[in-house]
C-alpha cells in the first residue's frame, strides 16, 4: 500500500507500507498517482480538487485538521473514505480558546493599546475595581456557554471551571457531556440570555452557515463576550461588527474568518474591541502519526476507521 504524506508535517509511521512525501504546492507526480491513501495538512482547496481527479486508486483521505469540510467538498469519489483529525487538536485549540477568552474578558487588547501610547490606563483600573463593573473583568462567577460541545469543549471546560466560571454547552441534542449540562440548539435563545461569554467551536456546515447573526448577538446578555475558534463561515461578520460597535458585545476574539488570509481591506481589522489571530489555534496536531498508523492498519485489516466522516 502506498501512502502520500504532505511535506508540511513529519509523520514517522510504523505501519508496513510505502510512504511518499509530496509537495502540497505541486501536482502529484505521475509515478505516485497509484496511491491508496492520501494524508492532507494545509493543502489548498484547488490542490485537493486536483488530487480528487488524478488518484483513481484512492481508498482513504486522512485529514489532519479537526474538520474535514475542505476534503468533503473537493470531489473525491463516493467510495473513498474520509477521516478527520478530530482529537488531534483538543489540547492546542482548548489552550488557544482559553487564551482568547482571558484576553477578551480581561481586555488585554485595550491595555496593549495603552502601552503603545505609553499611557497608564487609570480609567481601566477604576473599571476593574468598581463594584458595578468588576464582574465584567473576571471569569469568576461568569456564565460561559460553549456552542459545539465535543472533545475540544470537554478539554476546555474544566480549565474554565477551575477559574470559577459556570460552564454549559449547546449542541444538537441535550444531555450531560463530560459532567457539563448541554442544551439543545432549539433552546439556545433562553441559554444566551444569561450568557456572559459565548464560545463557538462549531464546524462549517450548511446548518451552521452564518449561525452567529444579528439575532443571536441580540439574544446575548448586553455586554457579553464572543470568542470563535470554530470556523469563520459560522459568523455573519457584518452582524459581529455591528454588535461590537453598538456595545451589545463588550469584546470579541476570533481565530478564524470567512476569508483567509484576511484581506488588508477587510472591515474586521477596524472593528472596535476585537482581537484577531491568524487561524493558529489548531496549528500543531498532536498524535498525528499515531492516528494515521492506526487508520492504515485498520484499512489493511478491513476494520472500521477512526474519525470517519464519509461514507
KOLMARPA-122914 format. One line per 3 residues: number of its first residue (from 1); their letters; for each residue x, y, z of N, C-alpha, C. Coordinates in Angstrom, 1 decimal. Layout:
% KOLMARPA-122914
NUM	A	X,Y,Z,X,Y,Z,X,Y,Z ~ ...
***
This chain:
% KOLMARPA-122914
1	XXX	0.8,-1.2,0.0,0.0,0.0,0.0,0.9,1.2,0.0 ~ 0.5,2.2,-0.8,1.3,3.4,-0.9,0.5,4.6,-0.3 ~ 1.2,5.3,0.6,0.6,6.5,1.3,1.4,7.7,0.9
4	XXX	0.6,8.7,0.5,1.2,10.1,0.2,1.1,10.9,1.5 ~ 2.3,11.4,1.9,2.4,12.2,3.1,2.8,13.6,2.7 ~ 2.1,14.7,3.2,2.4,16.0,2.8,3.8,16.5,3.4
7	XXX	4.4,17.4,2.7,5.7,18.0,3.2,5.5,19.0,4.3 ~ 4.3,19.2,4.8,4.0,20.2,5.8,4.1,19.6,7.2 ~ 4.3,18.3,7.3,4.4,17.7,8.7,5.2,16.4,8.6
10	XXX	6.0,16.1,9.7,6.7,14.9,9.7,5.9,13.8,10.4 ~ 5.7,12.7,9.7,4.9,11.6,10.2,5.7,10.3,10.1 ~ 6.4,10.0,11.2,7.2,8.7,11.3,6.3,7.6,11.5
13	XXX	5.8,6.9,10.4,4.9,5.8,10.6,5.6,4.5,10.8 ~ 4.9,3.6,11.5,5.4,2.3,11.8,4.7,1.2,11.0 ~ 3.6,1.5,10.3,2.9,0.5,9.5,3.8,0.1,8.4
16	XXX	3.7,-1.2,8.0,4.5,-1.8,6.9,3.9,-1.4,5.5 ~ 4.1,-0.1,5.1,3.6,0.4,3.9,4.7,1.3,3.2 ~ 4.4,1.6,2.0,5.3,2.5,1.3,4.9,4.0,1.5
19	XXX	5.7,4.8,2.0,5.4,6.2,2.2,6.1,7.1,1.2 ~ 5.4,8.1,0.7,6.0,9.0,-0.3,5.6,10.4,0.2 ~ 6.6,11.3,0.4,6.4,12.7,0.8,6.1,13.5,-0.5
22	XXX	5.0,14.3,-0.5,4.7,15.1,-1.7,4.7,16.6,-1.3 ~ 4.8,17.4,-2.3,4.8,18.8,-2.2,3.4,19.3,-2.3 ~ 2.9,20.0,-1.3,1.5,20.4,-1.4,1.3,21.6,-2.4
25	XXX	2.4,22.1,-2.9,2.3,23.2,-3.9,2.5,22.7,-5.3 ~ 2.7,21.4,-5.5,2.9,20.9,-6.8,2.0,19.7,-7.1 ~ 1.7,19.5,-8.4,0.9,18.4,-8.8,1.4,17.1,-8.3
28	XXX	0.6,16.1,-8.1,1.0,14.7,-7.7,1.8,14.2,-8.9 ~ 3.1,13.7,-8.6,3.9,13.1,-9.7,3.2,11.9,-10.3 ~ 3.3,11.7,-11.6,2.7,10.7,-12.3,2.9,9.3,-11.7
31	XXX	4.2,9.1,-11.3,4.6,7.8,-10.7,4.0,7.5,-9.4 ~ 3.3,8.5,-8.8,2.7,8.2,-7.5,1.2,8.4,-7.5 ~ 0.6,8.4,-8.7,-0.9,8.5,-8.8,-1.6,7.2,-8.6
34	XXX	-0.8,6.2,-8.2,-1.4,4.9,-7.8,-1.6,4.7,-6.3 ~ -1.4,5.8,-5.6,-1.5,5.8,-4.1,-2.9,5.4,-3.7 ~ -3.0,4.6,-2.5,-4.2,4.2,-2.0,-4.7,5.1,-0.8
37	XXX	-3.7,5.8,-0.2,-4.0,6.6,1.0,-3.4,8.0,0.8 ~ -4.1,9.0,1.1,-3.7,10.4,1.0,-3.8,11.1,2.3 ~ -2.7,11.6,2.9,-2.8,12.4,4.1,-2.7,13.9,3.7
40	XXX	-3.6,14.7,4.3,-3.6,16.1,3.9,-3.5,17.0,5.2 ~ -2.6,18.1,5.0,-2.4,19.1,6.1,-2.0,20.4,5.4 ~ -2.8,21.4,5.5,-2.5,22.7,4.9,-2.6,22.7,3.4
43	XXX	-3.3,21.7,2.8,-3.5,21.7,1.4,-4.5,22.7,0.9 ~ -4.4,23.3,-0.2,-5.3,24.3,-0.7,-6.5,23.5,-1.3 ~ -7.7,24.2,-1.4,-8.9,23.6,-2.0,-8.6,23.2,-3.4
46	XXX	-7.9,24.0,-4.2,-7.6,23.7,-5.6,-6.7,22.4,-5.7 ~ -5.7,22.3,-4.7,-4.9,21.1,-4.8,-5.7,19.8,-4.5 ~ -6.6,19.9,-3.5,-7.5,18.8,-3.2,-8.3,18.4,-4.3
49	XXX	-8.9,19.4,-5.1,-9.7,19.1,-6.3,-8.8,18.4,-7.3 ~ -7.6,18.8,-7.5,-6.6,18.2,-8.4,-6.4,16.7,-8.0 ~ -6.2,16.5,-6.7,-5.9,15.1,-6.2,-7.1,14.2,-6.4
52	XXX	-8.3,14.8,-6.3,-9.6,14.0,-6.5,-9.7,13.5,-7.9 ~ -9.1,14.3,-8.8,-9.1,13.9,-10.3,-8.1,12.9,-10.7 ~ -6.9,12.9,-10.0,-5.8,12.2,-10.6,-5.4,11.0,-9.7
55	XXX	-6.1,10.7,-8.7,-5.8,9.5,-7.8,-6.9,8.5,-7.9 ~ -7.0,7.7,-9.0,-8.1,6.7,-9.2,-8.1,5.6,-8.2 ~ -7.0,5.2,-7.6,-7.0,4.0,-6.7,-7.1,4.4,-5.2
58	XXX	-7.4,5.6,-5.0,-7.5,6.1,-3.6,-8.6,5.4,-2.8 ~ -8.3,5.0,-1.6,-9.3,4.3,-0.7,-9.6,5.2,0.5 ~ -8.6,6.0,0.9,-8.7,6.8,2.2,-8.0,8.2,2.0
61	XXX	-8.8,9.2,2.4,-8.1,10.5,2.6,-8.2,10.8,4.1 ~ -7.0,11.0,4.7,-6.9,11.2,6.1,-6.6,12.7,6.3 ~ -7.5,13.5,6.7,-7.3,14.9,7.0,-6.7,15.0,8.4
64	XXX	-5.8,15.9,8.7,-5.3,16.1,10.0,-5.9,17.3,10.7 ~ -6.7,18.1,10.0,-7.5,19.2,10.6,-8.6,18.6,11.4 ~ -9.1,19.3,12.4,-10.2,18.8,13.2,-11.5,18.7,12.4
67	XXX	-11.6,19.5,11.4,-12.8,19.4,10.5,-12.3,19.0,9.1 ~ -13.1,18.2,8.4,-12.7,17.7,7.1,-13.6,18.4,6.0 ~ -14.1,19.6,6.2,-15.0,20.2,5.2,-14.4,20.4,3.9
70	XXX	-13.1,20.9,3.9,-12.4,21.1,2.6,-12.3,19.9,1.8 ~ -12.0,18.7,2.5,-11.8,17.5,1.8,-13.2,17.0,1.3 ~ -14.2,17.1,2.1,-15.5,16.7,1.7,-16.0,17.4,0.5
73	XXX	-15.6,18.7,0.3,-16.0,19.5,-0.8,-15.1,19.4,-2.1 ~ -14.1,18.6,-2.0,-13.1,18.5,-3.1,-13.5,17.7,-4.3 ~ -14.5,16.8,-4.1,-15.0,16.0,-5.2,-14.4,14.6,-5.3
76	XXX	-13.9,14.1,-4.2,-13.4,12.7,-4.2,-14.5,11.7,-4.4 ~ -14.2,10.6,-5.1,-15.2,9.6,-5.4,-16.0,9.2,-4.2 ~ -17.2,8.8,-4.4,-18.1,8.5,-3.2,-17.7,7.3,-2.4
79	XXX	-16.9,6.4,-3.0,-16.4,5.2,-2.2,-15.1,5.5,-1.5 ~ -14.5,6.7,-1.6,-13.3,7.0,-0.9,-13.7,7.4,0.5 ~ -13.1,6.7,1.5,-13.4,7.0,2.9,-12.6,8.3,3.3
82	XXX	-13.2,9.1,4.0,-12.6,10.4,4.5,-12.7,10.4,6.0 ~ -11.5,10.7,6.6,-11.4,10.7,8.1,-10.9,12.1,8.5 ~ -11.3,12.6,9.6,-10.8,13.9,10.1,-9.8,13.7,11.2
85	XXX	-9.2,14.8,11.6,-8.2,14.8,12.6,-8.7,15.1,14.0 ~ -10.0,14.9,14.1,-10.7,15.2,15.4,-9.9,14.5,16.6 ~ -9.7,15.2,17.6,-9.0,14.8,18.8,-7.5,15.2,18.7
88	XXX	-6.9,15.4,17.5,-5.5,15.8,17.4,-5.3,17.2,17.9 ~ -6.4,18.0,17.9,-6.3,19.4,18.2,-7.0,19.8,19.6 ~ -7.5,18.8,20.3,-8.2,19.1,21.5,-7.4,20.0,22.5
91	XXX	-6.2,19.6,22.8,-5.3,20.4,23.7,-5.0,21.8,23.1 ~ -4.4,21.8,21.9,-4.0,23.1,21.3,-5.1,24.1,21.2 ~ -6.3,23.6,20.6,-7.4,24.5,20.4,-8.0,25.0,21.8
94	XXX	-8.1,24.1,22.7,-8.6,24.5,24.0,-7.7,25.5,24.7 ~ -6.4,25.3,24.5,-5.4,26.2,25.1,-5.6,27.6,24.5 ~ -5.7,27.6,23.2,-5.8,28.9,22.5,-7.1,29.6,22.8
97	XXX	-8.2,28.8,22.9,-9.5,29.3,23.2,-9.4,30.0,24.6 ~ -8.8,29.3,25.5,-8.7,29.9,26.9,-7.9,31.2,26.8 ~ -6.8,31.3,26.0,-6.1,32.5,25.9,-6.9,33.6,25.3
100	XXX	-7.7,33.3,24.3,-8.6,34.3,23.7,-9.7,34.8,24.7 ~ -10.3,33.8,25.4,-11.3,34.2,26.4,-10.7,35.1,27.5 ~ -9.6,34.8,28.0,-9.0,35.6,29.1,-8.6,37.0,28.5
103	XXX	-8.0,37.0,27.3,-7.6,38.2,26.7,-8.8,39.2,26.5 ~ -10.0,38.6,26.1,-11.2,39.4,25.8,-11.8,39.8,27.1 ~ -11.9,38.9,28.1,-12.6,39.3,29.4,-11.7,40.3,30.1
106	XXX	-10.4,40.1,30.1,-9.5,41.0,30.9,-9.1,42.2,30.0 ~ -9.6,42.2,28.8,-9.4,43.4,27.9,-7.9,43.7,27.7 ~ -7.1,42.6,27.4,-5.7,42.8,27.1,-5.4,43.6,25.9
109	XXX	-6.4,43.6,24.9,-6.3,44.4,23.7,-6.2,45.9,24.1 ~ -7.1,46.3,25.0,-7.2,47.7,25.4,-5.9,48.1,26.1 ~ -5.4,47.2,27.0,-4.2,47.5,27.7,-3.0,47.6,26.8
112	XXX	-3.0,46.7,25.8,-1.9,46.8,24.8,-1.9,48.2,24.1 ~ -3.1,48.6,23.7,-3.2,49.9,23.1,-2.6,51.0,24.0 ~ -3.0,50.9,25.3,-2.5,51.9,26.2,-1.0,51.9,26.3
115	XXX	-0.4,50.7,26.3,1.0,50.5,26.3,1.7,51.2,25.1 ~ 1.1,51.0,23.9,1.7,51.6,22.7,1.7,53.1,22.8 ~ 0.7,53.6,23.6,0.6,55.1,23.7,1.4,55.6,24.9
118	XXX	2.1,54.7,25.6,2.9,55.0,26.8,2.0,55.6,27.9 ~ 0.8,55.0,28.0,-0.2,55.6,28.9,-0.6,54.6,29.9 ~ -0.6,54.9,31.2,-1.1,54.1,32.3,-2.6,54.3,32.4
121	XXX	-3.3,53.2,32.1,-4.8,53.4,31.9,-5.5,53.4,33.3 ~ -5.6,54.6,33.9,-6.2,54.7,35.2,-7.7,54.5,35.1 ~ -8.3,54.8,33.9,-9.8,54.6,33.7,-10.1,53.1,33.8
124	XXX	-9.2,52.3,33.1,-9.4,50.9,33.2,-9.2,50.3,34.6 ~ -8.3,50.8,35.3,-8.0,50.4,36.7,-9.3,50.6,37.5 ~ -9.9,51.8,37.3,-11.1,52.1,38.1,-12.3,51.1,37.7
127	XXX	-12.4,50.9,36.4,-13.5,50.0,35.9,-13.3,48.6,36.5 ~ -12.1,48.1,36.6,-11.8,46.7,37.0,-12.1,46.6,38.5 ~ -12.0,47.7,39.3,-12.2,47.5,40.7,-13.5,48.0,41.2
130	XXX	-14.2,48.8,40.4,-15.5,49.4,40.8,-16.6,48.2,41.0 ~ -17.4,48.4,42.0,-18.3,47.3,42.4,-19.3,47.0,41.2 ~ -19.7,48.1,40.5,-20.7,47.9,39.4,-20.1,47.3,38.1
133	XXX	-18.8,47.3,38.0,-18.2,46.8,36.7,-17.1,45.7,36.9 ~ -16.8,45.4,38.2,-15.7,44.4,38.4,-16.0,43.1,37.9 ~ -17.3,42.7,37.9,-17.6,41.3,37.4,-17.4,41.1,35.9
136	XXX	-17.3,42.2,35.2,-17.1,42.1,33.7,-15.6,41.7,33.4 ~ -14.7,41.8,34.4,-13.3,41.6,34.1,-12.8,40.3,34.7 ~ -13.6,39.4,35.0,-13.1,38.1,35.5,-14.0,37.0,35.1
139	XXX	-13.5,35.8,35.1,-14.2,34.6,34.8,-14.9,34.0,36.0 ~ -14.5,34.5,37.2,-15.0,34.0,38.4,-16.5,34.4,38.5 ~ -17.4,33.4,38.5,-18.8,33.7,38.6,-19.5,33.9,37.2
142	XXX	-18.7,34.0,36.1,-19.2,34.2,34.8,-19.9,33.0,34.2 ~ -20.9,33.2,33.5,-21.6,32.1,32.8,-21.0,32.0,31.4 ~ -20.3,30.9,31.2,-19.7,30.6,29.9,-20.5,29.5,29.1
145	XXX	-20.9,29.9,27.9,-21.6,28.9,27.1,-20.8,28.5,25.9 ~ -20.5,27.2,25.7,-19.8,26.7,24.6,-20.7,26.1,23.6 ~ -20.8,26.7,22.4,-21.7,26.2,21.3,-20.9,25.3,20.4
148	XXX	-21.2,24.0,20.5,-20.4,22.9,19.8,-19.6,22.2,20.8 ~ -20.3,21.3,21.6,-19.7,20.7,22.8,-19.2,19.3,22.5 ~ -18.0,19.3,21.8,-17.4,18.0,21.5,-16.2,17.8,22.4
151	XXX	-15.2,17.1,21.8,-14.0,16.8,22.5,-13.1,18.0,22.9 ~ -13.1,19.0,22.0,-12.4,20.3,22.4,-13.0,21.0,23.6 ~ -14.4,21.1,23.5,-15.1,21.7,24.6,-14.9,20.9,25.9
154	XXX	-14.8,19.6,25.9,-14.6,18.8,27.0,-13.2,19.0,27.6 ~ -12.3,19.4,26.8,-10.9,19.7,27.3,-10.9,21.1,27.9 ~ -11.6,22.0,27.2,-11.6,23.4,27.6,-12.3,23.7,28.9
157	XXX	-13.5,23.1,29.0,-14.4,23.4,30.1,-13.8,23.3,31.5 ~ -13.1,22.2,31.9,-12.5,22.1,33.2,-11.6,23.3,33.6 ~ -10.8,23.8,32.6,-10.0,25.0,32.9,-10.8,26.2,33.2
160	XXX	-11.9,26.3,32.6,-12.8,27.5,32.8,-13.4,27.3,34.2 ~ -13.8,26.1,34.6,-14.4,26.0,35.9,-13.4,26.2,37.0 ~ -12.1,25.8,36.7,-11.0,26.0,37.7,-10.8,27.5,38.0
163	XXX	-11.2,28.3,37.1,-11.1,29.8,37.3,-12.4,30.4,37.8 ~ -13.4,29.5,38.1,-14.6,30.0,38.8,-15.8,30.2,37.8 ~ -15.6,29.9,36.6,-16.7,30.1,35.6,-17.8,28.9,35.8
166	XXX	-19.0,29.3,35.4,-20.1,28.3,35.3,-20.2,28.0,33.9 ~ -19.9,26.7,33.5,-19.9,26.3,32.1,-21.1,25.5,31.7 ~ -21.6,25.8,30.6,-22.7,25.0,30.0,-22.5,24.9,28.5
169	XXX	-23.2,24.0,27.8,-23.0,23.9,26.4,-24.3,23.9,25.6 ~ -24.1,24.1,24.3,-25.2,24.0,23.3,-24.8,23.0,22.2 ~ -25.6,22.1,21.9,-25.3,21.1,20.8,-26.6,20.7,20.2
172	XXX	-26.6,19.8,19.2,-27.8,19.4,18.5,-28.7,18.7,19.4 ~ -28.2,17.9,20.4,-29.1,17.2,21.3,-28.6,17.6,22.8 ~ -29.6,17.6,23.6,-29.4,18.0,25.0,-28.9,16.7,25.8
175	XXX	-28.2,17.0,26.9,-27.7,15.9,27.8,-26.6,16.4,28.6 ~ -25.9,15.4,29.2,-24.7,15.7,30.0,-23.5,15.2,29.3 ~ -22.5,16.0,29.1,-21.3,15.6,28.5,-20.1,16.0,29.3
178	XXX	-19.3,15.0,29.7,-18.1,15.2,30.5,-18.4,16.0,31.8 ~ -19.6,15.7,32.3,-20.0,16.3,33.6,-20.6,17.7,33.4 ~ -20.9,18.2,32.2,-21.4,19.5,32.0,-22.8,19.5,31.3
181	XXX	-23.7,20.3,31.7,-25.0,20.4,31.1,-24.9,21.0,29.7 ~ -25.6,20.3,28.8,-25.6,20.7,27.4,-27.0,20.8,27.0 ~ -27.4,22.0,26.4,-28.7,22.3,26.0,-28.8,22.1,24.5
184	XXX	-30.0,21.8,24.0,-30.3,21.6,22.6,-30.3,22.9,21.9 ~ -30.0,22.9,20.6,-30.0,24.1,19.7,-31.3,24.8,19.9 ~ -32.4,24.1,19.9,-33.7,24.7,20.0,-33.9,25.6,21.2
187	XXX	-33.1,25.4,22.2,-33.3,26.2,23.5,-32.2,27.3,23.6 ~ -31.5,27.6,22.5,-30.4,28.5,22.5,-30.8,29.9,23.0 ~ -31.9,30.4,22.5,-32.3,31.8,22.9,-32.4,31.9,24.4
190	XXX	-33.0,31.0,25.1,-33.1,31.1,26.5,-31.7,31.0,27.2 ~ -30.8,30.2,26.7,-29.5,30.0,27.2,-28.7,31.2,27.1 ~ -28.8,31.9,25.9,-27.9,33.0,25.6,-28.3,34.2,26.5
193	XXX	-29.5,34.3,26.9,-30.0,35.5,27.6,-29.2,35.6,29.0 ~ -28.7,34.5,29.4,-27.9,34.6,30.7,-26.4,34.2,30.5 ~ -25.9,34.5,29.3,-24.6,34.1,29.0,-23.7,35.3,29.0
196	XXX	-22.6,35.2,29.7,-21.6,36.3,29.8,-20.5,36.1,28.7 ~ -20.1,34.9,28.4,-19.1,34.6,27.4,-19.6,33.5,26.5 ~ -19.7,33.8,25.2,-20.1,32.7,24.3,-18.9,32.3,23.4
199	XXX	-18.7,31.0,23.5,-17.6,30.4,22.7,-18.1,29.5,21.7 ~ -17.6,29.7,20.4,-18.0,28.8,19.3,-16.9,27.9,19.0 ~ -17.2,26.6,18.9,-16.3,25.6,18.4,-17.0,24.8,17.3
202	XXX	-17.9,25.5,16.6,-18.7,24.8,15.6,-18.0,24.6,14.3 ~ -18.3,23.5,13.6,-17.7,23.3,12.2,-18.5,24.1,11.2 ~ -18.0,24.1,10.0,-18.7,24.8,8.9,-19.5,23.7,8.1
205	XXX	-20.8,23.9,8.3,-21.8,23.0,7.6,-22.9,23.9,7.0 ~ -23.8,23.3,6.2,-24.9,24.1,5.7,-25.8,24.6,6.9 ~ -25.9,23.9,7.9,-26.7,24.2,9.1,-26.1,25.3,9.9
208	XXX	-24.8,25.4,9.9,-24.1,26.4,10.8,-23.7,27.7,10.0 ~ -23.9,27.8,8.7,-23.6,29.0,8.0,-24.3,30.2,8.5 ~ -23.4,31.2,8.9,-24.0,32.5,9.4,-24.9,32.3,10.6
211	XXX	-24.6,31.2,11.4,-25.5,31.0,12.6,-25.4,32.1,13.6 ~ -24.2,32.6,13.7,-24.0,33.7,14.7,-24.3,35.0,13.9 ~ -25.6,35.4,14.0,-26.0,36.6,13.2,-26.6,37.6,14.2
214	XXX	-27.2,38.7,13.7,-27.7,39.7,14.5,-28.7,39.2,15.6 ~ -29.5,38.3,15.2,-30.5,37.7,16.2,-29.8,37.0,17.3 ~ -28.7,36.3,17.0,-28.0,35.6,18.1,-27.3,36.6,19.0
217	XXX	-26.6,37.5,18.4,-25.9,38.5,19.2,-26.9,39.3,20.1 ~ -28.1,39.6,19.5,-29.1,40.4,20.3,-29.6,39.6,21.4 ~ -29.6,38.3,21.3,-30.2,37.4,22.4,-29.2,37.3,23.6
220	XXX	-28.0,37.6,23.4,-27.0,37.6,24.5,-27.3,38.7,25.5 ~ -26.8,38.4,26.7,-26.8,39.4,27.8,-26.0,40.6,27.3 ~ -26.5,41.8,27.4,-25.8,43.0,26.9,-24.4,43.1,27.6
223	XXX	-23.4,43.4,26.7,-22.1,43.4,27.2,-21.3,42.1,27.3 ~ -21.9,41.1,26.6,-21.3,39.8,26.6,-20.0,39.8,25.7 ~ -19.2,38.7,25.9,-18.0,38.5,25.1,-18.2,37.3,24.1
226	XXX	-17.7,37.4,22.9,-17.9,36.4,21.9,-16.5,35.9,21.5 ~ -16.3,34.6,21.4,-15.0,34.0,21.0,-15.3,32.9,20.0 ~ -14.5,32.9,18.9,-14.7,31.9,17.9,-13.4,31.2,17.5
229	XXX	-13.3,29.9,17.9,-12.2,29.1,17.5,-12.7,27.9,16.6 ~ -13.9,28.1,16.1,-14.5,27.0,15.2,-14.2,27.3,13.7 ~ -15.2,27.8,13.0,-15.0,28.1,11.6,-15.5,29.5,11.3
232	XXX	-14.9,30.3,10.4,-15.3,31.6,10.1,-16.7,31.7,9.4 ~ -17.0,30.6,8.7,-18.3,30.6,7.9,-19.5,30.6,8.8 ~ -19.3,30.3,10.1,-20.4,30.3,11.0,-20.9,31.6,11.5
235	XXX	-20.1,32.7,11.2,-20.4,34.0,11.7,-20.7,35.0,10.6 ~ -21.8,35.7,10.8,-22.2,36.9,10.0,-21.3,38.0,10.4 ~ -20.2,38.3,9.7,-19.2,39.2,10.1,-19.7,40.6,10.2
238	XXX	-20.7,41.0,9.4,-21.3,42.3,9.4,-22.0,42.5,10.7 ~ -22.8,41.4,11.1,-23.5,41.4,12.4,-22.6,41.5,13.6 ~ -21.4,40.8,13.5,-20.4,40.8,14.6,-19.9,42.3,14.8
241	XXX	-19.5,42.9,13.6,-19.0,44.3,13.7,-20.1,45.2,14.3 ~ -21.3,45.0,13.9,-22.4,45.9,14.4,-22.6,45.7,15.9 ~ -22.5,44.5,16.3,-22.7,44.2,17.8,-21.6,44.8,18.6
244	XXX	-20.4,44.8,18.0,-19.3,45.4,18.7,-19.4,47.0,18.7 ~ -19.8,47.5,17.6,-20.0,49.0,17.5,-21.1,49.5,18.4 ~ -22.1,48.7,18.6,-23.3,49.2,19.4,-23.0,48.9,20.9
247	XXX	-22.0,48.1,21.2,-21.8,47.8,22.6,-22.5,46.6,23.1 ~ -23.4,46.0,22.3,-24.1,44.7,22.7,-23.1,43.7,23.0 ~ -22.0,43.6,22.2,-20.8,42.8,22.6,-19.7,43.8,23.2
250	XXX	-19.3,43.5,24.4,-18.2,44.3,25.0,-16.9,44.1,24.4 ~ -16.7,42.8,23.9,-15.4,42.5,23.3,-15.6,41.2,22.5 ~ -14.7,40.9,21.6,-14.7,39.6,20.9,-13.3,39.2,20.5
253	XXX	-13.1,37.9,20.3,-11.8,37.4,19.8,-12.1,36.3,18.9 ~ -11.4,36.3,17.7,-11.7,35.3,16.7,-10.3,34.8,16.2 ~ -10.3,33.5,15.9,-9.1,32.9,15.3,-9.4,32.5,13.9
256	XXX	-10.6,32.7,13.4,-11.0,32.3,12.1,-11.8,33.4,11.4 ~ -11.8,33.4,10.1,-12.6,34.4,9.3,-13.1,33.7,8.1 ~ -14.1,34.3,7.4,-14.6,33.8,6.2,-13.6,33.8,5.1
259	XXX	-12.8,34.9,5.0,-11.7,35.0,4.0,-10.4,34.9,4.7 ~ -9.6,33.8,4.4,-8.3,33.6,5.0,-7.3,33.4,3.9 ~ -6.1,34.1,3.9,-5.8,35.2,4.9,-6.8,36.3,4.8
262	XXX	-7.0,37.0,5.9,-7.9,38.1,5.9,-7.4,39.3,5.2 ~ -8.1,39.8,4.1,-7.6,40.9,3.3,-7.3,42.1,4.1 ~ -6.3,42.9,3.7,-6.0,44.1,4.5,-7.1,45.1,4.5
265	XXX	-8.0,45.0,3.5,-9.1,46.0,3.4,-10.4,45.5,4.2 ~ -10.3,44.3,4.8,-11.5,43.8,5.4,-11.9,44.6,6.6 ~ -13.2,45.0,6.8,-13.6,45.8,7.9,-13.4,45.2,9.3
268	XXX	-13.2,43.9,9.4,-12.9,43.3,10.7,-11.7,43.9,11.3 ~ -10.7,44.3,10.5,-9.5,44.9,11.1,-9.8,46.1,11.9 ~ -10.8,46.9,11.5,-11.1,48.1,12.2,-12.2,48.0,13.2
271	XXX	-12.7,46.8,13.4,-13.8,46.7,14.4,-13.3,47.0,15.8 ~ -14.1,47.7,16.6,-13.7,48.0,17.9,-13.7,46.8,18.9 ~ -12.7,46.8,19.7,-12.7,45.8,20.8,-12.6,44.3,20.3
274	XXX	-12.0,44.2,19.2,-11.9,42.8,18.5,-10.4,42.4,18.4 ~ -10.1,41.2,18.9,-8.8,40.6,18.8,-8.9,39.5,17.7 ~ -7.9,39.6,16.8,-7.9,38.6,15.7,-6.5,37.8,15.7
277	XXX	-6.6,36.5,15.7,-5.4,35.7,15.5,-5.5,34.9,14.2 ~ -4.4,34.6,13.5,-4.5,34.1,12.1,-4.7,32.6,12.0 ~ -5.8,32.1,12.5,-6.1,30.7,12.4,-5.0,29.8,12.9
280	XXX	-4.6,29.9,14.1,-3.4,29.2,14.6,-3.8,28.3,15.8 ~ -5.1,28.3,16.2,-5.5,27.6,17.4,-5.1,26.1,17.3 ~ -5.3,25.5,16.1,-5.0,24.1,16.0,-3.9,23.8,15.0
283	XXX	-2.9,24.6,15.1,-1.8,24.6,14.0,-0.8,23.5,14.3 ~ -1.0,22.7,15.3,0.0,21.7,15.6,-0.7,20.4,16.1 ~ -1.1,19.5,15.1,-1.8,18.3,15.5,-0.9,17.4,16.4
286	XXX	-1.5,17.0,17.5,-0.8,16.2,18.5,-1.2,14.7,18.3 ~ -0.2,13.8,18.0,-0.5,12.4,17.8,-1.0,12.1,16.4 ~ -0.6,12.9,15.4,-1.0,12.7,14.1,-0.5,11.3,13.5
289	XXX	0.8,11.0,13.8,1.4,9.8,13.2,0.7,8.6,13.8 ~ 0.3,8.6,15.1,-0.4,7.5,15.7,-1.8,7.3,15.1 ~ -2.5,8.4,14.8,-3.8,8.3,14.1,-3.7,7.7,12.7
292	XXX	-2.7,8.2,11.9,-2.5,7.7,10.6,-2.1,6.2,10.6 ~ -1.2,5.9,11.5,-0.8,4.4,11.6,-2.0,3.6,12.0 ~ -2.8,4.0,12.9,-4.0,3.3,13.3,-5.0,3.1,12.2
295	XXX	-5.3,4.1,11.5,-6.2,4.0,10.4,-5.7,3.2,9.2 ~ -4.4,3.3,8.9,-3.9,2.5,7.8,-3.9,1.0,8.2 ~ -3.6,0.7,9.5,-3.6,-0.7,9.9,-5.1,-1.2,9.9
298	XXX	-6.0,-0.4,10.3,-7.4,-0.8,10.2,-7.9,-1.0,8.8 ~ -7.4,-0.1,7.9,-7.8,-0.2,6.5,-7.3,-1.5,5.9 ~ -6.1,-1.9,6.2,-5.5,-3.1,5.7,-6.2,-4.3,6.2
301	XXX	-6.7,-4.2,7.5,-7.4,-5.3,8.1,-8.9,-5.4,7.8 ~ -9.4,-4.3,7.1,-10.8,-4.3,6.8,-11.7,-3.9,8.0 ~ -11.1,-3.2,8.9,-11.8,-2.8,10.1,-12.3,-1.4,10.0
304	XXX	-13.2,-1.0,10.9,-13.7,0.4,10.9,-12.6,1.4,11.2 ~ -12.8,2.6,10.7,-11.8,3.6,10.8,-12.1,4.6,11.9 ~ -11.1,5.3,12.4,-11.2,6.3,13.5,-11.6,7.6,12.8
307	XXX	-12.5,8.3,13.4,-12.9,9.7,12.9,-13.4,9.7,11.5 ~ -14.0,8.5,11.0,-14.5,8.5,9.7,-15.8,9.4,9.5 ~ -15.8,10.3,8.6,-16.9,11.2,8.4,-17.6,10.9,7.0
310	XX	-17.0,10.1,6.2,-17.7,9.7,4.9,-17.0,8.4,4.4 ~ -17.7,7.5,3.8,-19.2,7.4,3.7,-19.8,6.9,5.0
***
